[in-house]
Amino acid sequence: VNFSSLDVHLHTEALLNSINFLNNLLPPLKKEAQEEQPALPKEEEEEEEEEAKIEDSA
């Protein structure tokens, strides 16, 4: 089977669109669950850990 780069690109787009469609079918998350677990980007968490280590060693 030969696939051109266009075929791969179009199939990838179709898969992503299917995933987005299925995600939109899911019910929205409750606000309480989102508030309980505030999401911090990994970079911010790592920076806070490094700052805490620096403060502890000082």
HTML snippet that shows the backbone in 3Dmol.js (N, CA, C, O; Angstrom):
<script src="https://3Dmol.org/build/3Dmol-min.js"></script>
<div id="view" style="width:600px;height:400px;position:relative"></div>
<script>
const pdb = `
ATOM      1  N   VAL A   1       0.850  -1.181   0.000  1.00  0.00           N
ATOM      2  CA  VAL A   1       0.000   0.000   0.000  1.00  0.00           C
ATOM      3  C   VAL A   1       0.890   1.236   0.000  1.00  0.00           C
ATOM      4  O   VAL A   1       1.788   1.361   0.832  1.00  0.00           O
ATOM      5  N   ASN A   2       0.645   2.127  -0.913  1.00  0.00           N
ATOM      6  CA  ASN A   2       1.415   3.363  -0.997  1.00  0.00           C
ATOM      7  C   ASN A   2       0.581   4.526  -0.475  1.00  0.00           C
ATOM      8  O   ASN A   2      -0.555   4.732  -0.903  1.00  0.00           O
ATOM      9  N   PHE A   3       1.160   5.284   0.454  1.00  0.00           N
ATOM     10  CA  PHE A   3       0.505   6.473   0.984  1.00  0.00           C
ATOM     11  C   PHE A   3       1.330   7.687   0.612  1.00  0.00           C
ATOM     12  O   PHE A   3       2.545   7.711   0.812  1.00  0.00           O
ATOM     13  N   SER A   4       0.673   8.683   0.076  1.00  0.00           N
ATOM     14  CA  SER A   4       1.375   9.935  -0.173  1.00  0.00           C
ATOM     15  C   SER A   4       1.297  10.782   1.091  1.00  0.00           C
ATOM     16  O   SER A   4       0.511  10.495   1.994  1.00  0.00           O
ATOM     17  N   SER A   5       2.102  11.809   1.147  1.00  0.00           N
ATOM     18  CA  SER A   5       2.068  12.677   2.329  1.00  0.00           C
ATOM     19  C   SER A   5       0.706  13.353   2.461  1.00  0.00           C
ATOM     20  O   SER A   5       0.265  13.648   3.572  1.00  0.00           O
ATOM     21  N   LEU A   6       0.041  13.598   1.336  1.00  0.00           N
ATOM     22  CA  LEU A   6      -1.297  14.186   1.384  1.00  0.00           C
ATOM     23  C   LEU A   6      -2.281  13.221   2.041  1.00  0.00           C
ATOM     24  O   LEU A   6      -3.109  13.632   2.855  1.00  0.00           O
ATOM     25  N   ASP A   7      -2.190  11.938   1.689  1.00  0.00           N
ATOM     26  CA  ASP A   7      -3.066  10.935   2.312  1.00  0.00           C
ATOM     27  C   ASP A   7      -2.860  10.903   3.825  1.00  0.00           C
ATOM     28  O   ASP A   7      -3.824  10.896   4.590  1.00  0.00           O
ATOM     29  N   VAL A   8      -1.611  10.883   4.242  1.00  0.00           N
ATOM     30  CA  VAL A   8      -1.309  10.846   5.679  1.00  0.00           C
ATOM     31  C   VAL A   8      -1.853  12.090   6.357  1.00  0.00           C
ATOM     32  O   VAL A   8      -2.446  12.009   7.433  1.00  0.00           O
ATOM     33  N   HIS A   9      -1.652  13.239   5.727  1.00  0.00           N
ATOM     34  CA  HIS A   9      -2.135  14.496   6.305  1.00  0.00           C
ATOM     35  C   HIS A   9      -3.664  14.486   6.427  1.00  0.00           C
ATOM     36  O   HIS A   9      -4.208  14.867   7.464  1.00  0.00           O
ATOM     37  N   LEU A  10      -4.337  14.060   5.388  1.00  0.00           N
ATOM     38  CA  LEU A  10      -5.803  14.049   5.412  1.00  0.00           C
ATOM     39  C   LEU A  10      -6.340  13.055   6.432  1.00  0.00           C
ATOM     40  O   LEU A  10      -7.326  13.344   7.111  1.00  0.00           O
ATOM     41  N   HIS A  11      -5.713  11.892   6.553  1.00  0.00           N
ATOM     42  CA  HIS A  11      -6.154  10.924   7.553  1.00  0.00           C
ATOM     43  C   HIS A  11      -5.911  11.450   8.965  1.00  0.00           C
ATOM     44  O   HIS A  11      -6.725  11.233   9.862  1.00  0.00           O
ATOM     45  N   THR A  12      -4.792  12.139   9.158  1.00  0.00           N
ATOM     46  CA  THR A  12      -4.502  12.730  10.469  1.00  0.00           C
ATOM     47  C   THR A  12      -5.548  13.775  10.823  1.00  0.00           C
ATOM     48  O   THR A  12      -6.050  13.806  11.946  1.00  0.00           O
ATOM     49  N   GLU A  13      -5.875  14.630   9.862  1.00  0.00           N
ATOM     50  CA  GLU A  13      -6.906  15.645  10.093  1.00  0.00           C
ATOM     51  C   GLU A  13      -8.249  14.995  10.411  1.00  0.00           C
ATOM     52  O   GLU A  13      -8.972  15.456  11.294  1.00  0.00           O
ATOM     53  N   ALA A  14      -8.582  13.926   9.692  1.00  0.00           N
ATOM     54  CA  ALA A  14      -9.855  13.238   9.930  1.00  0.00           C
ATOM     55  C   ALA A  14      -9.888  12.643  11.332  1.00  0.00           C
ATOM     56  O   ALA A  14     -10.910  12.726  12.013  1.00  0.00           O
ATOM     57  N   LEU A  15      -8.781  12.043  11.771  1.00  0.00           N
ATOM     58  CA  LEU A  15      -8.725  11.480  13.122  1.00  0.00           C
ATOM     59  C   LEU A  15      -8.864  12.566  14.183  1.00  0.00           C
ATOM     60  O   LEU A  15      -9.587  12.394  15.163  1.00  0.00           O
ATOM     61  N   LEU A  16      -8.172  13.679  13.985  1.00  0.00           N
ATOM     62  CA  LEU A  16      -8.263  14.776  14.953  1.00  0.00           C
ATOM     63  C   LEU A  16      -9.676  15.348  15.009  1.00  0.00           C
ATOM     64  O   LEU A  16     -10.183  15.654  16.089  1.00  0.00           O
ATOM     65  N   ASN A  17     -10.307  15.490  13.858  1.00  0.00           N
ATOM     66  CA  ASN A  17     -11.685  15.985  13.832  1.00  0.00           C
ATOM     67  C   ASN A  17     -12.629  15.015  14.527  1.00  0.00           C
ATOM     68  O   ASN A  17     -13.555  15.435  15.221  1.00  0.00           O
ATOM     69  N   SER A  18     -12.396  13.722  14.343  1.00  0.00           N
ATOM     70  CA  SER A  18     -13.230  12.716  15.017  1.00  0.00           C
ATOM     71  C   SER A  18     -13.064  12.792  16.527  1.00  0.00           C
ATOM     72  O   SER A  18     -14.042  12.708  17.269  1.00  0.00           O
ATOM     73  N   ILE A  19     -11.830  12.952  16.979  1.00  0.00           N
ATOM     74  CA  ILE A  19     -11.570  13.064  18.419  1.00  0.00           C
ATOM     75  C   ILE A  19     -12.241  14.307  18.985  1.00  0.00           C
ATOM     76  O   ILE A  19     -12.857  14.248  20.049  1.00  0.00           O
ATOM     77  N   ASN A  20     -12.129  15.425  18.287  1.00  0.00           N
ATOM     78  CA  ASN A  20     -12.773  16.657  18.749  1.00  0.00           C
ATOM     79  C   ASN A  20     -14.287  16.500  18.808  1.00  0.00           C
ATOM     80  O   ASN A  20     -14.928  16.968  19.750  1.00  0.00           O
ATOM     81  N   PHE A  21     -14.851  15.848  17.811  1.00  0.00           N
ATOM     82  CA  PHE A  21     -16.296  15.624  17.793  1.00  0.00           C
ATOM     83  C   PHE A  21     -16.723  14.782  18.991  1.00  0.00           C
ATOM     84  O   PHE A  21     -17.696  15.110  19.671  1.00  0.00           O
ATOM     85  N   LEU A  22     -15.993  13.697  19.248  1.00  0.00           N
ATOM     86  CA  LEU A  22     -16.340  12.825  20.375  1.00  0.00           C
ATOM     87  C   LEU A  22     -16.153  13.541  21.711  1.00  0.00           C
ATOM     88  O   LEU A  22     -16.939  13.337  22.637  1.00  0.00           O
ATOM     89  N   ASN A  23     -15.128  14.372  21.818  1.00  0.00           N
ATOM     90  CA  ASN A  23     -14.927  15.145  23.053  1.00  0.00           C
ATOM     91  C   ASN A  23     -16.071  16.125  23.285  1.00  0.00           C
ATOM     92  O   ASN A  23     -16.456  16.379  24.426  1.00  0.00           O
ATOM     93  N   ASN A  24     -16.608  16.670  22.211  1.00  0.00           N
ATOM     94  CA  ASN A  24     -17.726  17.605  22.348  1.00  0.00           C
ATOM     95  C   ASN A  24     -19.011  16.906  22.763  1.00  0.00           C
ATOM     96  O   ASN A  24     -19.929  17.550  23.270  1.00  0.00           O
ATOM     97  N   LEU A  25     -19.089  15.592  22.553  1.00  0.00           N
ATOM     98  CA  LEU A  25     -20.268  14.842  22.972  1.00  0.00           C
ATOM     99  C   LEU A  25     -20.282  14.593  24.478  1.00  0.00           C
ATOM    100  O   LEU A  25     -21.340  14.354  25.060  1.00  0.00           O
ATOM    101  N   LEU A  26     -19.112  14.650  25.107  1.00  0.00           N
ATOM    102  CA  LEU A  26     -19.032  14.401  26.542  1.00  0.00           C
ATOM    103  C   LEU A  26     -19.706  15.527  27.310  1.00  0.00           C
ATOM    104  O   LEU A  26     -19.661  16.679  26.879  1.00  0.00           O
ATOM    105  N   PRO A  27     -20.333  15.212  28.442  1.00  0.00           N
ATOM    106  CA  PRO A  27     -20.927  16.281  29.252  1.00  0.00           C
ATOM    107  C   PRO A  27     -19.824  17.145  29.858  1.00  0.00           C
ATOM    108  O   PRO A  27     -18.722  16.656  30.108  1.00  0.00           O
ATOM    109  N   PRO A  28     -20.111  18.419  30.095  1.00  0.00           N
ATOM    110  CA  PRO A  28     -19.089  19.302  30.680  1.00  0.00           C
ATOM    111  C   PRO A  28     -18.748  18.859  32.097  1.00  0.00           C
ATOM    112  O   PRO A  28     -19.585  18.301  32.807  1.00  0.00           O
ATOM    113  N   LEU A  29     -17.505  19.117  32.496  1.00  0.00           N
ATOM    114  CA  LEU A  29     -17.064  18.767  33.844  1.00  0.00           C
ATOM    115  C   LEU A  29     -17.703  19.696  34.861  1.00  0.00           C
ATOM    116  O   LEU A  29     -18.014  20.847  34.555  1.00  0.00           O
ATOM    117  N   LYS A  30     -17.897  19.191  36.069  1.00  0.00           N
ATOM    118  CA  LYS A  30     -18.445  20.022  37.136  1.00  0.00           C
ATOM    119  C   LYS A  30     -17.401  21.038  37.562  1.00  0.00           C
ATOM    120  O   LYS A  30     -16.204  20.751  37.552  1.00  0.00           O
ATOM    121  N   LYS A  31     -17.856  22.226  37.936  1.00  0.00           N
ATOM    122  CA  LYS A  31     -16.936  23.265  38.373  1.00  0.00           C
ATOM    123  C   LYS A  31     -16.240  22.874  39.669  1.00  0.00           C
ATOM    124  O   LYS A  31     -15.085  23.247  39.878  1.00  0.00           O
ATOM    125  N   GLU A  32     -16.911  22.135  40.541  1.00  0.00           N
ATOM    126  CA  GLU A  32     -16.323  21.727  41.813  1.00  0.00           C
ATOM    127  C   GLU A  32     -15.075  20.881  41.589  1.00  0.00           C
ATOM    128  O   GLU A  32     -14.066  21.073  42.269  1.00  0.00           O
ATOM    129  N   ALA A  33     -15.134  19.965  40.662  1.00  0.00           N
ATOM    130  CA  ALA A  33     -13.992  19.096  40.393  1.00  0.00           C
ATOM    131  C   ALA A  33     -12.821  19.906  39.853  1.00  0.00           C
ATOM    132  O   ALA A  33     -11.667  19.616  40.167  1.00  0.00           O
ATOM    133  N   GLN A  34     -13.110  20.906  39.055  1.00  0.00           N
ATOM    134  CA  GLN A  34     -12.043  21.736  38.510  1.00  0.00           C
ATOM    135  C   GLN A  34     -11.424  22.601  39.597  1.00  0.00           C
ATOM    136  O   GLN A  34     -10.217  22.843  39.575  1.00  0.00           O
ATOM    137  N   GLU A  35     -12.229  23.076  40.551  1.00  0.00           N
ATOM    138  CA  GLU A  35     -11.710  23.932  41.606  1.00  0.00           C
ATOM    139  C   GLU A  35     -10.863  23.149  42.600  1.00  0.00           C
ATOM    140  O   GLU A  35      -9.915  23.694  43.166  1.00  0.00           O
ATOM    141  N   GLU A  36     -11.190  21.883  42.819  1.00  0.00           N
ATOM    142  CA  GLU A  36     -10.447  21.070  43.767  1.00  0.00           C
ATOM    143  C   GLU A  36      -9.025  20.799  43.295  1.00  0.00           C
ATOM    144  O   GLU A  36      -8.109  20.701  44.113  1.00  0.00           O
ATOM    145  N   GLN A  37      -8.836  20.680  42.018  1.00  0.00           N
ATOM    146  CA  GLN A  37      -7.528  20.367  41.475  1.00  0.00           C
ATOM    147  C   GLN A  37      -7.092  21.469  40.516  1.00  0.00           C
ATOM    148  O   GLN A  37      -7.241  21.329  39.302  1.00  0.00           O
ATOM    149  N   PRO A  38      -6.558  22.560  41.049  1.00  0.00           N
ATOM    150  CA  PRO A  38      -6.101  23.612  40.146  1.00  0.00           C
ATOM    151  C   PRO A  38      -4.909  23.114  39.336  1.00  0.00           C
ATOM    152  O   PRO A  38      -3.958  22.557  39.886  1.00  0.00           O
ATOM    153  N   ALA A  39      -4.971  23.317  38.053  1.00  0.00           N
ATOM    154  CA  ALA A  39      -3.923  22.815  37.171  1.00  0.00           C
ATOM    155  C   ALA A  39      -2.865  23.892  36.971  1.00  0.00           C
ATOM    156  O   ALA A  39      -3.140  24.967  36.437  1.00  0.00           O
ATOM    157  N   LEU A  40      -1.656  23.581  37.411  1.00  0.00           N
ATOM    158  CA  LEU A  40      -0.531  24.464  37.169  1.00  0.00           C
ATOM    159  C   LEU A  40       0.314  23.854  36.067  1.00  0.00           C
ATOM    160  O   LEU A  40       0.528  22.642  36.045  1.00  0.00           O
ATOM    161  N   PRO A  41       0.789  24.672  35.163  1.00  0.00           N
ATOM    162  CA  PRO A  41       1.707  24.135  34.164  1.00  0.00           C
ATOM    163  C   PRO A  41       2.941  23.561  34.851  1.00  0.00           C
ATOM    164  O   PRO A  41       3.339  24.034  35.916  1.00  0.00           O
ATOM    165  N   LYS A  42       3.540  22.555  34.252  1.00  0.00           N
ATOM    166  CA  LYS A  42       4.688  21.876  34.858  1.00  0.00           C
ATOM    167  C   LYS A  42       5.828  22.842  35.132  1.00  0.00           C
ATOM    168  O   LYS A  42       6.512  22.718  36.148  1.00  0.00           O
ATOM    169  N   GLU A  43       6.039  23.792  34.249  1.00  0.00           N
ATOM    170  CA  GLU A  43       7.144  24.730  34.431  1.00  0.00           C
ATOM    171  C   GLU A  43       6.969  25.520  35.722  1.00  0.00           C
ATOM    172  O   GLU A  43       7.934  25.712  36.461  1.00  0.00           O
ATOM    173  N   GLU A  44       5.754  25.981  36.005  1.00  0.00           N
ATOM    174  CA  GLU A  44       5.513  26.751  37.220  1.00  0.00           C
ATOM    175  C   GLU A  44       5.735  25.886  38.451  1.00  0.00           C
ATOM    176  O   GLU A  44       6.299  26.357  39.439  1.00  0.00           O
ATOM    177  N   GLU A  45       5.300  24.622  38.411  1.00  0.00           N
ATOM    178  CA  GLU A  45       5.491  23.724  39.541  1.00  0.00           C
ATOM    179  C   GLU A  45       6.972  23.497  39.788  1.00  0.00           C
ATOM    180  O   GLU A  45       7.415  23.507  40.936  1.00  0.00           O
ATOM    181  N   GLU A  46       7.746  23.291  38.722  1.00  0.00           N
ATOM    182  CA  GLU A  46       9.174  23.051  38.865  1.00  0.00           C
ATOM    183  C   GLU A  46       9.869  24.288  39.423  1.00  0.00           C
ATOM    184  O   GLU A  46      10.764  24.171  40.261  1.00  0.00           O
ATOM    185  N   GLU A  47       9.464  25.474  38.965  1.00  0.00           N
ATOM    186  CA  GLU A  47      10.065  26.705  39.471  1.00  0.00           C
ATOM    187  C   GLU A  47       9.779  26.872  40.957  1.00  0.00           C
ATOM    188  O   GLU A  47      10.658  27.281  41.715  1.00  0.00           O
ATOM    189  N   GLU A  48       8.548  26.557  41.381  1.00  0.00           N
ATOM    190  CA  GLU A  48       8.196  26.682  42.789  1.00  0.00           C
ATOM    191  C   GLU A  48       9.001  25.705  43.635  1.00  0.00           C
ATOM    192  O   GLU A  48       9.421  26.050  44.739  1.00  0.00           O
ATOM    193  N   GLU A  49       9.223  24.487  43.136  1.00  0.00           N
ATOM    194  CA  GLU A  49      10.015  23.502  43.865  1.00  0.00           C
ATOM    195  C   GLU A  49      11.454  23.980  44.004  1.00  0.00           C
ATOM    196  O   GLU A  49      12.053  23.844  45.070  1.00  0.00           O
ATOM    197  N   GLU A  50      12.014  24.541  42.930  1.00  0.00           N
ATOM    198  CA  GLU A  50      13.383  25.035  42.978  1.00  0.00           C
ATOM    199  C   GLU A  50      13.503  26.197  43.960  1.00  0.00           C
ATOM    200  O   GLU A  50      14.478  26.273  44.709  1.00  0.00           O
ATOM    201  N   GLU A  51      12.522  27.105  43.966  1.00  0.00           N
ATOM    202  CA  GLU A  51      12.550  28.231  44.892  1.00  0.00           C
ATOM    203  C   GLU A  51      12.461  27.743  46.333  1.00  0.00           C
ATOM    204  O   GLU A  51      13.127  28.286  47.214  1.00  0.00           O
ATOM    205  N   ALA A  52      11.650  26.730  46.578  1.00  0.00           N
ATOM    206  CA  ALA A  52      11.516  26.185  47.925  1.00  0.00           C
ATOM    207  C   ALA A  52      12.832  25.556  48.368  1.00  0.00           C
ATOM    208  O   ALA A  52      13.218  25.698  49.528  1.00  0.00           O
ATOM    209  N   LYS A  53      13.524  24.869  47.473  1.00  0.00           N
ATOM    210  CA  LYS A  53      14.813  24.261  47.810  1.00  0.00           C
ATOM    211  C   LYS A  53      15.839  25.336  48.138  1.00  0.00           C
ATOM    212  O   LYS A  53      16.625  25.185  49.073  1.00  0.00           O
ATOM    213  N   ILE A  54      15.831  26.421  47.370  1.00  0.00           N
ATOM    214  CA  ILE A  54      16.777  27.511  47.603  1.00  0.00           C
ATOM    215  C   ILE A  54      16.503  28.155  48.957  1.00  0.00           C
ATOM    216  O   ILE A  54      17.436  28.438  49.709  1.00  0.00           O
ATOM    217  N   GLU A  55      15.223  28.388  49.272  1.00  0.00           N
ATOM    218  CA  GLU A  55      14.863  28.998  50.550  1.00  0.00           C
ATOM    219  C   GLU A  55      15.222  28.083  51.718  1.00  0.00           C
ATOM    220  O   GLU A  55      15.662  28.567  52.761  1.00  0.00           O
ATOM    221  N   ASP A  56      15.044  26.773  51.565  1.00  0.00           N
ATOM    222  CA  ASP A  56      15.366  25.826  52.627  1.00  0.00           C
ATOM    223  C   ASP A  56      16.862  25.766  52.890  1.00  0.00           C
ATOM    224  O   ASP A  56      17.283  25.617  54.037  1.00  0.00           O
ATOM    225  N   SER A  57      17.668  25.882  51.842  1.00  0.00           N
ATOM    226  CA  SER A  57      19.116  25.780  52.014  1.00  0.00           C
ATOM    227  C   SER A  57      19.718  27.073  52.545  1.00  0.00           C
ATOM    228  O   SER A  57      20.848  27.065  53.034  1.00  0.00           O
ATOM    229  N   ALA A  58      18.995  28.180  52.460  1.00  0.00           N
ATOM    230  CA  ALA A  58      19.529  29.473  52.913  1.00  0.00           C
ATOM    231  C   ALA A  58      19.376  29.669  54.403  1.00  0.00           C
ATOM    232  O   ALA A  58      19.775  30.704  54.935  1.00  0.00           O
TER     233      ALA A  58
END
`;
const viewer = $3Dmol.createViewer("view");
viewer.addModel(pdb, "pdb");
viewer.setStyle({}, {cartoon: {color: "spectrum"}});
viewer.zoomTo();
viewer.render();
</script>
